[in-house]
Structures are given as structure tokens and as C-alpha cells.
Amino acid sequence: MGLTVREIRDRAERFHAAVLEEMFDGMSGRKPWPELQPLYATQRLLAWEETAPAIERELAGASGESERQLRRLLGWAGEHQVRADNVDLDDEYRMWHSTASVELDETQVPVRRLDAMIESEPDRQVRAGLADIRADAHSVIVPLQLDRLNRWRISAEELGYGSYRQAVQRLNGVNLASTLREARRLLYETRELYETELDRQLSRHVGDIDGEAEAHDIEWLARMDWLDLPCQESMILDTVRTDLAEIGLGLEDGGRVELTIEAFPGPGMKAFCSPIRVPDRVVLFVTPTVTPGSCRKLLWEIGETVHWSRTDPSLPFEYRSIGDRSVAEAHGALFANLALNPDWVRRARGIEGRQLEDYLRLAAFLDLYDLRRLAARLQFDLEVCESDRPGSLGTRWAELMYDATRVRHDPRGFLTRLGQRFGSARELRARLLSAPLARALEDRFDTDWFRNPRSGKFLGQWLAGGLSRDATELSELLGEPGLVVDPLVATVRDRLE
């Protein structure tokens, strides 16, 4: 006799927490890398052929919130099966990512350290050489990435919901076609503004370039070394803690948030949030923030921490922990964009006048650059998941990236950020929701909503819903016709025009 739906739900919640615990141990350096295969081997009762019939039987007679919860659980069960089928390859990739190295000046350097080396290298020729070494290192992993992609596609198709793309849409309730449409609108409506600002920033900071700008130029630009900005993680944490306390949403109130500060992180290690048991155990892992990008990354993770820790504990597992993750990421983006708010930056980082103006303009440009790359990545992810010859698409990826950014990207990096289950779509949807949410907060509570006590009640009620509604529904609650690009484009223009 198989499991009941209640038993499936209980097992799913325990297993979900165990996976996140293992991922935390690997990402935080407690283990060399996360190893999930042993965990999945213990959960054969959660296999699709065991769980899907039980959930679908109850779905047949369900309606309203009960139907909604069951569809969420069915989506989790399908994703669990795809992950279980791929766990050996995914573990192999994580091992490579943690251990791969290259030889530089007779010294073995972790591949994960190359990003930081490129960002901090002012000599363009040296920087280009490092970028070439990194691209060559990434090309080594292409066969494994292609194996992972092929296995994902086969696993998803075996669920019985059509192709890989169709299965993702049906089980997760995400309309990839409409998300792609908005991505293309974003590219079209910001092209002229972006290209004007690209020329301005390159001319001002990179200088004369023989040929065209390359991706490593933007990576170096993002470090903003010439501005000499104070950017310690303690400044970011202290400011956000103070702001959240002032609006009645203290970061560590109730003991739900476990703060782990790593003073000496390993190569490539960054801040992250791990919602191990929502909302009772949410771990925020903090690393030193030495660049504007790492400061913004910490703010994003703080935003996600606030989301998970403020979720109503009485909600069922399906509404607390699974569903449309772009909702949690939207709250990450909301806090990350404090790094583009003049009032917040002035207080948190103590800069004024021309230095503040230069920082805000460059930061706004870099945000638009990231958005346009994200839109191009989504288009590529959709193409590569349906291609008969995905290994031949390096040139296509470079073309899409160049069309979006007018910056050359090395084709060898085309599978570096392979979008498993369309993570690019989730991230773009998060940005599409965060923009109208930020605008609503500013309209109701002014531009300093983050420290206005009146905003705390609104945000507390908003966050309590967890993942009970998806990004499209929440956008509609904010008065939008759906998850559309218009508020995001308006925000971009406000910052740069």
C-alpha cells in the first residue's frame, strides 16, 4: 500500500529540510561540497510512480485552496523525481565547481577565485588573459553540463506532461512564453538608454578600447575601485538591522534567523540564505563585502531571509516552503535595490555629493546591464532546452549576449550558468514583481519606506503570506495587469534619464 497524501507531505517537508541542511554545509565550507546522492537514496518512497497517483486521485475531487495545495505538492513531487534522476551528475558538477583549479605562475589557483582576480585587475591586457584562462577552464565542464541537460530533459518527459519545457510550465504553473515576451520588451524598451550609458561609462572609466568591449571590462567596472567606497558587511548589517527594528520587523526577532558570519571564506564563497525550516530556522550566511556587488548580494540575501522568517508558521508546507520561488527572490531584489536608493546609501555608506552621484549612476547602469543579460539568458535557456544539438550553441549564446549588451562574451562560457528548470525565468519574474512592490511602498510610505514605522504593518502582512500566491497574482494585487515589464522599465528610466 502506498503513502497517503498526508504522509507524502510530511516526508516531503522533512526531506526538503535535510537537502537544504546538506546544501548549507557544502556552501558554507563545513564540507568540501554538498553530496545529495546518499540523501536521495533513502527516499525511494517519494518516487514519482509512488506519489503522483495518490496526489492525482485527491486532485480529481478537490477544489479551491485544497486543489491549489495539491497542485503545489504534485509540482514538488515532479521536481523531486527529476532531481533524484540527476543527483549523481549534479553532485559531480558541485565537486568540480569546488575543486577545479588552473595553474598560474606555477601555482594552482581555484577556478572559483578567477572571478575576483578579474574584477580587481586594472590592466586590461592582463585581465583579458585571466578571462581567457577562465573560459578555457569552463570549457572542460561542457560535456558534463550537456549530460546534465540531457538527463533533465529525459526525466521531465518521463513524468508524462510533455516536453521538458511543458512539464516545467504545467507542474510549476509558470508561463514561460509570457515571461519571454516581457524579456523581449525589456530589451527593446531599454536599448537606446542602455547603449548611451554604456558608451558613457566605458569612455569615462575604461578609456579607449582597441575593438569592442568585453565582458571582463564590465566585471572590472563593477568593482568601482576609483570611488574608494566604504563597503564593510558590518555597515550593511547594522544599517538594515536598525531599519528593520524601526519598522517593527527586527531581523533576528523571535530567534528564527540564525546568523553565521564567516570572516575568512573560501574562494568564491558568497553570502546566501538557507530557509531550512520555514519560518523557524532560516540561516543567513555572511561573508566579507569588499565590493559594491558583494554588498548588494548581501542585501539580496537579507531580503530573502526577511521573507522566509516572516512567513506565517500556520501556513501549510505547500505555502511556506514550495511554490513560486520568484516571490522570495522578489523580496531579495527589493532589499538589494536599497543599494540604488540615495537616502539609504547616504546613511549606510557615508558618501555624499559627486561621489554619491557617480556611484548611483554607475550602479544603475550595472543593474540594467544585469537585467539585459538576464533577458538574453532566458531566451538562450529556452532555446538550449529544445535544441537537438545543444553542444553547438556556444556561438548562438555569444550572439544573444552581444545583442543584449553590446559587449563581447566568450562562446566557451555558454553553459557556465546552465539554467536548470529555468532559473533565469524565476529571477526575471522576481525583478518584475519587485519593481511594482517598491513603487507601492514609496507611494504609500515615501522613498524612505525602509525606516518608516508605518510601512512595517503593511510589509508584515504582505510577507506573512509566504508563497501562498505566485508572482503574477501578487503583481495583480499591486494594481498591475499581470507580471509585466512596465514598472521595471519606468524605474530604470527614473535612475538613468
N, C-alpha and C positions, 0 to 999 in steps of 0.2 A: 504494500500500500504506500502511495506516495505522500509527500508532505502536503499539509493544508496551506492555504494562503497565509494564515497567521504564522505558521511555522516557517514558511519561506521568508516572510517579512522579518521575523526575529533573527533568523540565521543571516539574512542579508545585512541587517544592521550590525551584527557582531563582526561579520567578515569585513564589511566596509571599514569599520574602525581598525581592525587588525591590519588591513592593507595600508591605511594611512599611517599607522604606527611604524610599520616597516619602511615606508617611504620617508618618514621623518628621520628615522635612524640613519638611512643612507644619505639623505640630502644634508643632514646636519654634521656629518663626519663621525657619527658614533659607530658606523660600519663603513667599510670601503665603498660599497654601493648597495642599493636595495636589491634583495633577491625575493621575488614573489612566487616563483615556481613551487617551493615547498608549501606555501600557504594555499595555493590553488589546488594542490594535490589532496588536501584534506577536505575539500568541499565538493565532492562529486555529486552529492545530493542536490546541489544548486545547478546542475547541468540543465541546459535548455529543455531537453526532452523530458525532464522531470518537473520543471517549474512551469513551463508555458501552458501545458494542458490544464493544470489546476487554476492558473490565473485566468485563462481564457474562458473556462467554464463559469467562473464567477462573473466575468465581464459580460457574458451573454445576458444576464439578468440584472445588471447594475445600471444605475443612472446617477446623475448629479455628482456630488463630491465623491461618492463611493466609486463611480466609474472613473473619475479623474485619478483617484489614488491608485486604482488597479492598473490603469494605463501607465502611470509612472513606474509602478513595480514591474510591469511587463518590459518597459524600456530598460530598466536596470538589469533584469534577467537576460535580455538580449545582449546588452553590453558586457555583462559578466561572461557570457559564453564566448564572445569574440576575444575578450582579454584572456580567458583561460586557454583558448586555442593558440594564442600568440605569446604566451607568457615566457616560453623559453627564448624566443627571439628578442623579446623586449628586455629580458634580463641580460642577454648577450650585448644588446646595444648599450644598456646602462653600464655594464662592465667596461666596454670600450670607452665610453664617454668619461669614465672615472680614471682610467689607467693609461689612455693613449698619450704618447709623447713624441716629440721630434728632437733632433739633435741640432743645437745652435752653439757654435763656438766650442765644440767638443763637450757640451753639457746637454743632458737630457732635460727638456722643458715640457711640462704638461701641455697638451693641446688646449686645455681649458684656460691656460694662462695667456694664450696668444691674444685674445680679445683685449685684455688690459694693456698688453705691451703695444698693440697697435694704437689704441686710444691715446696713449701717453707719448708716442713717438712724434716729435715735431718735424723731423727730417722726412720729407715726402718720399724720397728715393728709398730710404731705409724702411719706411712704413709700407711701401709697395712690396718690398721684398718679404716682409713679415706676412703680409696679406697673401702673397703667393704661396708661402710655406703652409699657411693655414688652409688654403683652398686645396692644396695637394694632400694634406692630411685628411681633409673631409672626403676627398675622392676615394680614399681607401675603404670607407664605410658604405659606399654606394651599393655594392652587391647585397649587403645585409639589409639596408633600407628597402631595396626592391623586394627582397624576400618577405620582409615585414608587410609591405604594401600588398603583395600578392596574397599572403595569408589572411590579412584583414578582409580583403575582397571575397575570398572563398568562404571564410567564416560567416560574413554578413549575409551572403547569398544563401547559405545553407539554413539560415533562420526561416526562410520561406516568405520573406517580404520583398522580394525583388532584388535588384542590384544593390551594391554597397551603398550608393547614394540614396536609393529609395528606402532601404532599411533604416538608415540613419534618420531620414525625414519622418518615416512612419513611427518609429519607436521613440524618438525624442521630440516629436511634434514641432520640428524646426523647418521652416520653409526656406530651403537653400536658394531657390530661384529668386524669391523676393529679396533675400539678403544680397545676392549677387547684383540684382538690379540697383539696389541702393549703393553698393560699392562702386558701380559704374557711374552713377550720378555724382558720387563724391569726387571721383577722378575728373569728371567733366566740369563740374561747377567750381572746382578749386585750381584748375590747371593754370590759368593765367596768373592768379595770385601767387601760386607756388613757384612758377618759373621766374617771376620777377624777383621774389625774395631769395630764391636760390642764387641767382646772379649777384644779388646784393651781398649776401653773406659770404660767398666764395671770393668775390672781389675784395671784400674788406679783410677777411681773415686768412684765406689760403693763398691769395695773390695770383699772379699769372701762372696758368697751367698750360703745359705743352700738350695739347689734345683735350680730352674731356675729363671731367671729374670722375673719381672712382669712389666706390662705397667706403673705402678706408679713409677718404678725405672727410666724409661726414662723421665717421666714428671719432676721428681726432677732433673735429669741430665741436662735437657734443661734450667734450671734456671741459671746454671753456677755460683753459689754464690761464689765459691772459687776463681774465677778470679777477683772479685771485679771490674766489668766493669762499667764505667760511661754510663748511658743509659737514659738521660732525653729527653722527647719529644721535648723540645726546641732545643736541639742539632741536632736532626734528621731533624726537620722542617727547622731550619736555614741553615743547610748544603744543603738540597735539594732545598730550595728557591734560594740560591746563585748559585748552579749549573744550575738550570733551567733558571735563569736570564742570566747567562753567555752564554747559547746557544740560547737565544732569545725566550724561551718558558716560560716566567715567570708564576709562579703558579697562581697568582691572577690577571694577566693582563686582562684588559677588563671587570673586575667586574663580571665574570661568576662564579667564585668559592667563595662560602660562607663558611668561616672558623669558626667552632664552637668549642671552647676549653672548655672541662668540667674538672675543676680542682678536683672535688670531685664526681667521678662517682659512681653509684650504683654497687652492687655486680655483677660480671661477665660482666660488661659493657666494650666494647672494641671499638677501632677506627673502623669507617666504612665510606663508601662513598655512598651518595644517589643522583643519577642523576635524579632529579625531572623533570626538563625540559631541555632536551639536545639541544644545549650546554649552554643555557642561565642561568640555575640555577642548579648548581652542589654543593651539600653540603658535606664538609669534616668534620666529627666529630672526634675530637682528645681527647684522654684520656691520663692520665699519663702513661709513658712507664717505668716500673720498672724492666723488664726482657728482655733478648735478644729476646725472642719470641714476646713480645709486640712491641718491636722496629721494628721487621721485619713485623709484622702485619700492623703497621702504614705506613711503606714503600709501602706495597702492596696497601693499600687504596689510598695513594698518586698517585701511578701509574694508578689506575683506574680513579682517579679524573682527571689526565692529559689526559687520553683517552677521557673521556666524554666532558671535557671542550674544547678540541682541535678539536672536530668533526665539520666538515663544516656545518654551520647553513642552507645552501641552500639545503642540502640533504632532501629527504622526510622522514617522520616519520619512515617508514619501515627500513631505512638505518641509522637513527640516534639512535633509541631507542630500536628496537626489532631485532631479528635475532640471530646469534650465539654469545651468551654472553661470550663464551670462548675467544673471541678476546679481549674484555675489560679485562678479567681476565689475559690474557697473558701479557698485559702491566702492570698489577698489579704485576705479577710474575717477570717481567723484573726489576722493581724497587725494589722489595723485595730482589732480589738476589744481590743488591748492598751491602747487609749485609754480603756477601761472597766475596766481591771484596777487596783485600788487600789495594789498594790505597784509596778507599772510606772509609773503616773502619778506616784506619790510620788518615785520616783527620777529620772524623765525631766524632770519639770517643777517639782520642788522645792516642791510645795504640801502642806499638812498641815491637820489639824483641820477646822473648819467650812467653810473654803474648798474643801477636798478633797471633803467630803461633798456640798456644794451642786453642785459640778461634776459628780460622778459621778451624782447623781440626775437632773440636767438632761440630761446626756449619754445616760443610759439611756432617758429619755423620748424624746429626739430620735431615738434609734435605733429605738424602737418606732414612732414616727411615720413614719419612712422605710420600715420594714417593712410597715406597713399601707398606705401609698401604693403600695408595690411590688406588694402583693397586688391592689389595685384596678387598677393599671396592667395587670397580666396579664389580668384579666377584660376590660378595655377592648380590649386588643390583640387578643384572640381575637374579640371582637365586631366590631371595625372591619375585620378582615381578611376577614370573611364577609358584611359588610353590602352591600346593593345601593345604599345611599345613605350612604357613609361621611362625606361632607361635611356631613351634617345631625346628626352625633353629638356636637357640642360640649356641648349640654345634658346628654346622657347621661354624658359624661366628667365633667362637674362634679358630677352626682348621685352617681356612683360614688366620686369623691374625697371628697365631703362625707360620704357614708355611712361611709367608712373612717376619716375623720379628724375629723369634726365641725368642719371648717374650710372656709370658702368658697374655691373656686377659680374663676378667671375662665374661662368657656367658650371664650374665644378662644385659650386655650393648649392646646387639646385635641390638637393634632398636633405640639407642640413636641418631644416625645420619642417620635416615631413609632417603634414597636418593630420595626425591620427584622429579619426572621427571629426574632422573639420574644425580643429581648434581655432583656425583663422575666422571662421564664421561666428563662433562663440565670442571671440574677442571683439569683432566688429559690432556684433549685436550689443555687447556691453557698452561700447562707446556711443552707439545710437541711443541707448537708454540713459546714459549718464548725462548727456547734454540737456535734454528737457528737464531732468531732475534738478540739475544745477540751476537752470533758469528759473524753475519754480521756487527753489529755496531763496534765490536772490530777489525775486519778485515779492515774496512774502516776508522775508526777514532781512533784506538788504544784502549788500555784497560781502558783509562780514557775518553771514549766517552761521559760520562755523564757531562763533563765540557768542552768538545772540541767544540768551536763555530761552526766548520764545520758540526757537527752532527745535529745541530738544524734544518737546512733546510730539511735534509732527514727525520728526525723524524716528523717535522711539516707536510710534505706532506703525510707521512705514516699514521699519526693519523687522518688527515682530512677525510679519507675515512670512519671513523666511523665503522659501522657494514655492510657496503655495500658488503664486501666479507667475506666468512667464514674462519675458521682457516685453513682448508685444502688448499683453494685457496691461502691464504697468504703464507703458507709454501711453496707452489709451486713457488710463486713469488720470494722466497728467494733461489730457486735452489734445493729444496728437491723434491723427487718423490711423495710427499704427506705428510700427518701428521704421521711421523714415529718417532720411539724412538731413532734412532742412534745419532742425535746431543745431546740429553739429556744424553744418556749414556756416550758419549765422554766427556761431561762437568763434569759429576760425577767422571769419572776416572781421569781427569786432577786435580781435587781437592784432591783426596784421594790416588792416586798411587804415 
